[in-house]
Amino acid sequence: MHRIGFDRKKYLKLQSEHIAARRAQFGGKLYLEFGGKLVDDMHASRVLPGFTPDNKIVMLSELAEDVEIIVAVNAKDFARRKVRADLGTTYEDEVLRHIDAFGEYGLKVGSVVITQWTDDNREAKAVRRRFEKLGIRVYRHFPISGYPSDVAQIVSDHGYGKNEYIETERDLIVVTAPGPGSGKMATCLSQLYHDHKRGIRSGYAKWETFPIWNLPLDHPVNIAYEAATADLDDVNMIDPFHLAANGVQTVNYNRDVEVFPVLKRLFEQILGESPYNSPTEMGVNMAGLSICDDEACQEASKQEVLRRYYKALVVEKKELLDPVQSERIALLMSRLGINKDDRPVVRPALKVAKATKAPGAAIELPHGEIVTGKTSALLGCCSAMLLNALKKLAGLDDSVKLLAPESIEPIQHLKTGHLGSRNPRLHTDEVLIALAVSANGDDNARRALDQLGVLGGCDVHTSTILGSVDEGIFRSLGVQVTSEPVYATKSLYRKH
């Protein structure tokens, strides 16, 4: 069984208390930057077992009357059509999905701010038009020359002063984003600057889950954060400002350390002095105090680093990139003393592939047993693995046939005869539909189908890169999949 390493109730209680204290400290408005994902924080739930993906939004929903949300997104992410890796959705759609999710929890979204705006970014302009037609208020923030080193330029009418001021109605302003590098902190600082010019009292705090400030620099949870942001060049580091001011080592990351002089100077201009001596003091993160089983979190984090490594390899293969990201993560793996075979499902999947000379797959069930699947004339390896896993979970003998060949053959004929597919084998979606149909009259099929929910959180590895259909099904089931950076065929044209 998966071990729980994180006390969710304690976390929500501590976070609520610290946010209330920070609001009281400043009075007026508080801009609360949310690092990581406010909705579906899958990374946190993987490295801190027991942290549920909706932790943050559940806590905020208790303050719904006071909260107003600003969603920040980098214009460059629209231009490069950036996709959220764990869900496969574009950042444009992620913003809309976030707004819908916030509404379901009774939270008010005041506006969207597009940061790093330039007039030659056609994609960003198109997104802005779309959002405004949907009734969303959109503001623009612009690149600032000399950022973050030229403090005088940044904290001036030529820096933050040229950004559009975001009108807000409530006193607790949560600034969130669909992904990293969206400019959340700069948005908050820009608002403080404009508020000061308007005579509005306001303050800033940060809810950044990772890196966890009171865990060691080389703790696997913090190293897993570096692996997750390997594409951003983020580096965990000892907070030099906190060490100088308090004589205590705490962990932060390079971007917050780099921008801290800007924040300190801004506060000094507004309040006469800065309420913070370090980036660490800005935070309200209580995650480190809510870990109840450190060993479970360490092991979960090591597995997350391995997942990030394999995903980087696949991205580099698909996009014909140099192995920059994967090599960065490989260095992190060496710091943890792990290698790619330390992912339990890797060797069984490769063993099946070697024995059959065809793609193979393996899944680790909640109680630790490994189940494999091989490629056959009827089923792809993922489909076979899925059926084998459901049989195992339902307590059915391996010889039980959940899908009779006569029920599969019409689907194959439809695919190859009418839908133009060259691959007659059933994908995972087709297998699940066939299983659902069979469950109407077959008790074994019904018992197997009832086990689908148990697969959430299970790990899978495949010997070849997954097709988009299988990838989407596993994502919907909550299964954590990695693959070897190898295509199943030698075709040059591939649909992504």
PEJOMO-V272173 format. One record per pair of residues at least 12 apart in sequence whose C-alpha atoms are under 7 Angstrom apart, sorted by sequence separation. I is the first residue (numbers start at 0). J is the second residue. D is the distance in whole Angstrom. If there is no record, write none. Layout:
# PEJOMO-V272173
<<I,J,D> <I,J,D>>
This chain:
# PEJOMO-V272173
<<40,52,4> <209,221,7> <237,249,6> <238,250,6> <348,360,5> <360,372,5> <372,384,4> <411,423,5> <39,52,5> <40,53,7> <77,90,7> <237,250,5> <238,251,6> <311,324,6> <312,325,6> <348,361,5> <359,372,6> <360,373,7> <371,384,5> <411,424,7> <435,448,7> <38,52,7> <39,53,6> <77,91,7> <210,224,6> <236,250,6> <237,251,6> <311,325,5> <347,361,6> <359,373,5> <370,384,7> <434,448,7> <38,53,6> <143,158,6> <209,224,6> <235,250,7> <236,251,6> <358,373,7> <359,374,6> <235,251,6> <236,252,5> <358,374,6> <235,252,4> <236,253,7> <308,325,6> <344,361,6> <357,374,6> <370,387,7> <37,55,6> <38,56,7> <234,252,6> <235,253,6> <238,256,7> <344,362,6> <370,388,6> <464,482,5> <37,56,6> <216,235,7> <233,252,7> <234,253,6> <259,278,6> <344,363,6> <463,482,6> <464,483,6> <216,236,7> <233,253,6> <308,328,6> <360,380,6> <458,478,6> <459,479,6> <460,480,6> <461,481,7> <462,482,6> <463,483,5> <464,484,6> <141,162,6> <308,329,7> <359,380,5> <360,381,6> <455,476,6> <456,477,6> <457,478,5> <458,479,5> <459,480,5> <460,481,5> <461,482,5> <462,483,5> <463,484,7> <464,485,6> <140,162,5> <256,278,6> <351,373,6> <358,380,6> <454,476,7> <455,477,4> <456,478,5> <457,479,6> <458,480,6> <459,481,6> <460,482,5> <461,483,6> <463,485,5> <464,486,5> <116,139,6> <139,162,7> <140,163,6> <255,278,6> <348,371,7> <361,384,7> <455,478,5> <456,479,6> <463,486,5> <464,487,7> <116,140,6> <117,141,7> <139,163,6> <347,371,7> <360,384,6> <454,478,6> <463,487,5> <110,135,6> <111,136,6> <112,137,6> <113,138,6> <114,139,6> <115,140,6> <116,141,5> <138,163,6> <210,235,7> <110,136,5> <111,137,5> <112,138,5> <113,139,5> <114,140,5> <115,141,5> <116,142,7> <164,190,7> <110,137,6> <111,138,6> <112,139,6> <113,140,6> <114,141,6> <115,142,5> <138,165,7> <112,140,7> <251,279,7> <467,495,6> <164,193,7> <159,189,5> <244,276,7> <402,434,7> <159,192,7> <160,193,7> <216,250,6> <305,339,6> <241,276,7> <213,249,6> <240,276,7> <241,277,5> <212,249,5> <213,250,7> <240,277,5> <305,342,7> <212,250,4> <241,279,7> <67,106,7> <68,107,6> <69,108,6> <74,113,6> <211,250,7> <212,251,6> <66,106,7> <67,107,5> <68,108,5> <69,109,6> <70,110,7> <71,111,6> <72,112,6> <73,113,6> <74,114,6> <210,250,7> <302,342,7> <66,107,7> <67,108,6> <68,109,6> <69,110,5> <70,111,5> <71,112,5> <72,113,5> <73,114,5> <74,115,6> <210,251,6> <5,47,6> <7,49,6> <63,105,6> <67,109,6> <69,111,6> <70,112,6> <71,113,6> <72,114,6> <73,115,6> <74,116,6> <78,120,7> <401,443,7> <427,469,6> <4,47,6> <5,48,6> <6,49,6> <7,50,6> <63,106,5> <71,114,7> <382,425,7> <401,444,5> <426,469,6> <4,48,5> <5,49,5> <60,104,6> <78,122,5> <382,426,6> <428,472,6> <3,48,5> <4,49,6> <5,50,6> <60,105,7> <77,122,6> <78,123,7> <379,424,6> <382,427,5> <427,472,7> <2,48,7> <3,49,5> <60,106,6> <77,123,6> <378,424,5> <379,425,6> <381,427,7> <11,58,6> <377,424,5> <378,425,5> <379,426,6> <376,424,6> <377,425,6> <382,430,6> <74,123,5> <393,446,6> <393,447,5> <390,447,6> <393,450,7> <109,167,7> <389,447,5> <392,450,6> <38,97,7> <389,450,6> <114,181,7> <212,279,7> <114,182,6> <214,287,7> <188,262,7> <195,269,6> <213,287,6> <207,282,7> <211,286,7> <205,281,6> <206,282,6> <208,284,6> <211,287,6> <220,296,7> <204,281,5> <205,282,5> <206,283,5> <207,284,6> <220,297,6> <223,300,6> <204,282,6> <205,283,6> <206,284,5> <208,286,7> <219,297,5> <223,301,7> <226,304,6> <220,300,5> <223,303,6> <227,307,7> <219,300,5> <223,304,5> <226,307,6> <219,301,6> <94,177,6> <93,177,6> <90,177,6> <365,457,6> <364,457,6> <230,324,6> <363,457,6> <229,324,6> <362,457,7> <363,458,5> <362,458,6> <363,459,7> <362,459,4> <229,327,7> <361,459,6> <362,460,7> <229,328,7> <361,460,6> <360,460,6> <361,461,7> <360,461,4> <67,169,6> <226,328,6> <359,461,6> <360,462,6> <66,169,6> <71,174,7> <359,462,5> <65,169,6> <66,170,7> <67,171,6> <68,172,6> <69,173,6> <70,174,6> <71,175,6> <72,176,6> <358,462,6> <65,170,6> <66,171,5> <67,172,5> <68,173,5> <69,174,5> <70,175,5> <71,176,5> <72,177,7> <358,463,6> <65,171,6> <66,172,6> <67,173,6> <68,174,6> <69,175,6> <70,176,5> <66,173,7> <73,181,5> <72,181,5> <73,182,7> <222,331,7> <71,181,6> <147,257,7> <352,462,7> <71,182,7> <147,258,6> <150,261,6> <154,265,7> <71,183,6> <348,460,6> <348,461,6> <349,462,6> <348,462,6> <344,459,6> <345,460,6> <219,335,7> <344,460,6> <358,487,7> <37,175,7> <33,173,7> <29,170,6> <30,171,6> <31,172,6> <32,173,6> <33,174,6> <34,175,7> <36,177,7> <28,170,4> <29,171,5> <30,172,5> <31,173,5> <32,174,5> <33,175,5> <36,178,7> <27,170,6> <28,171,6> <29,172,6> <30,173,6> <31,174,6> <32,175,6> <35,178,7> <30,174,7> <35,179,7> <32,183,6> <32,184,6> <30,187,6> <316,484,6> <310,481,6> <313,484,5> <28,200,6> <29,201,6> <30,202,6> <31,203,6> <32,204,6> <33,205,6> <34,206,6> <35,207,7> <309,481,6> <312,484,6> <27,200,5> <28,201,4> <29,202,5> <30,203,5> <31,204,5> <32,205,5> <33,206,5> <34,207,4> <35,208,7> <309,482,6> <27,201,5> <28,202,6> <29,203,6> <30,204,6> <31,205,5> <32,206,6> <33,207,6> <34,208,6> <46,220,6> <309,483,7> <26,201,7> <31,206,7> <306,481,6> <25,201,7> <25,202,6> <48,296,7> <47,296,5> <46,296,6> <46,299,5> <45,299,7> <46,300,5> <46,303,7> <45,303,7> <18,283,7> <17,283,6> <14,283,7> <14,284,7> <14,285,6> <13,285,6> <10,285,6> <10,286,6> <10,289,5> <9,289,6> <6,289,5> <5,289,6> <6,290,6> <5,290,4> <6,291,6> <4,290,6> <5,291,5> <4,291,5> <5,292,7> <4,292,4> <4,293,6> <4,295,5> <3,295,7> <4,296,6> <2,295,6> <1,365,6> <0,365,5> <0,366,5> <86,474,7>>
